[in-house]
Amino acid sequence: MKWTDTLEIAIALDEAHPDVDPTRVRFTELHAWVLALPEFDDDPKRSGEKILEAIQQAWIEEQ
């Protein structure tokens, strides 16, 4: 899974953190949680605010 796989990441985050309100997650937490996903395999430095926003939005929509 790469940073551009926003929907897949959102689904994995929703499964890993089912009781979390994604609107309350700071980008620093979100970044760390994405890196901790077992399926994730991308350069941590390739993410940015736009990518994290897209992941957060997809996660919100998944709920």
QUIZI-V856691 format. One record per residue. N is the residue number from 1. RES is the residue in three letters. PHI is phi in whole degrees, -180 to 180 (none if undefined). PSI is psi in degrees with one decimal (* if undefined). OMEGA is omega as a letter, one per 30 degrees, with the letter a starting at -180 (999 if undefined). Layout:
n=N res=RES phi=PHI psi=PSI omega=OMEGA
n=N res=RES phi=PHI psi=PSI omega=OMEGA
This chain:
n=1 res=MET phi=none psi=134.1 omega=a
n=2 res=LYS phi=-114 psi=168.7 omega=a
n=3 res=TRP phi=-56 psi=-31.7 omega=a
n=4 res=THR phi=-76 psi=-9.7 omega=l
n=5 res=ASP phi=-86 psi=59.2 omega=a
n=6 res=THR phi=-60 psi=-41.8 omega=a
n=7 res=LEU phi=-68 psi=-43.7 omega=l
n=8 res=GLU phi=-61 psi=-41.2 omega=l
n=9 res=ILE phi=-64 psi=-44.3 omega=a
n=10 res=ALA phi=-60 psi=-43.0 omega=l
n=11 res=ILE phi=-64 psi=-43.9 omega=l
n=12 res=ALA phi=-64 psi=-39.7 omega=l
n=13 res=LEU phi=-67 psi=-39.5 omega=l
n=14 res=ASP phi=-63 psi=-38.1 omega=l
n=15 res=GLU phi=-72 psi=-36.9 omega=a
n=16 res=ALA phi=-77 psi=-28.9 omega=a
n=17 res=HIS phi=-133 psi=65.5 omega=a
n=18 res=PRO phi=-66 psi=-23.6 omega=a
n=19 res=ASP phi=-97 psi=7.9 omega=a
n=20 res=VAL phi=-95 psi=136.7 omega=l
n=21 res=ASP phi=-87 psi=110.3 omega=a
n=22 res=PRO phi=-63 psi=-19.5 omega=l
n=23 res=THR phi=-73 psi=-14.5 omega=a
n=24 res=ARG phi=-101 psi=0.3 omega=a
n=25 res=VAL phi=-88 psi=126.9 omega=l
n=26 res=ARG phi=-74 psi=152.5 omega=a
n=27 res=PHE phi=-61 psi=-32.0 omega=l
n=28 res=THR phi=-66 psi=-39.7 omega=l
n=29 res=GLU phi=-67 psi=-46.2 omega=a
n=30 res=LEU phi=-58 psi=-45.2 omega=l
n=31 res=HIS phi=-58 psi=-47.8 omega=a
n=32 res=ALA phi=-65 psi=-39.8 omega=a
n=33 res=TRP phi=-67 psi=-38.0 omega=l
n=34 res=VAL phi=-64 psi=-45.7 omega=a
n=35 res=LEU phi=-62 psi=-29.1 omega=a
n=36 res=ALA phi=-80 psi=-12.0 omega=l
n=37 res=LEU phi=-65 psi=130.4 omega=a
n=38 res=PRO phi=-61 psi=-31.2 omega=a
n=39 res=GLU phi=-83 psi=-10.1 omega=a
n=40 res=PHE phi=-80 psi=132.2 omega=a
n=41 res=ASP phi=-148 psi=77.7 omega=l
n=42 res=ASP phi=-148 psi=166.4 omega=a
n=43 res=ASP phi=-70 psi=122.1 omega=l
n=44 res=PRO phi=-56 psi=-27.2 omega=a
n=45 res=LYS phi=-80 psi=-7.7 omega=a
n=46 res=ARG phi=-83 psi=-6.6 omega=l
n=47 res=SER phi=-86 psi=160.8 omega=l
n=48 res=GLY phi=-154 psi=-178.1 omega=a
n=49 res=GLU phi=-59 psi=-41.4 omega=a
n=50 res=LYS phi=-63 psi=-42.2 omega=l
n=51 res=ILE phi=-66 psi=-45.0 omega=l
n=52 res=LEU phi=-64 psi=-37.4 omega=l
n=53 res=GLU phi=-63 psi=-42.2 omega=l
n=54 res=ALA phi=-65 psi=-40.9 omega=l
n=55 res=ILE phi=-64 psi=-45.7 omega=a
n=56 res=GLN phi=-62 psi=-42.6 omega=l
n=57 res=GLN phi=-64 psi=-42.6 omega=l
n=58 res=ALA phi=-63 psi=-37.2 omega=l
n=59 res=TRP phi=-66 psi=-42.9 omega=l
n=60 res=ILE phi=-59 psi=-44.1 omega=a
n=61 res=GLU phi=-68 psi=-25.6 omega=l
n=62 res=GLU phi=-73 psi=-20.8 omega=a
n=63 res=GLN phi=-81 psi=* omega=999
